[in-house]
């Protein structure tokens, strides 16, 4: 379960980073309904933090 939790946490962190970049209206990220929305910056930051916390906790088990 250590590897599964670590990989899952890193994938979750990656998704959070993409959501944050869409919220910031980055030019290299695909455009969607999330583009230039401060709500998605916040949601992405929380998801990124949770994913990193999950990966770290799984790795340190």
Secondary structure, DSSP 8 states (H G I E B T S, - for coil): -HHHHHHHHHHHHHHHHHHHHHHTT-TTS---TTTT-HHHHHHHHHHHHHHHHHHHHHHT-
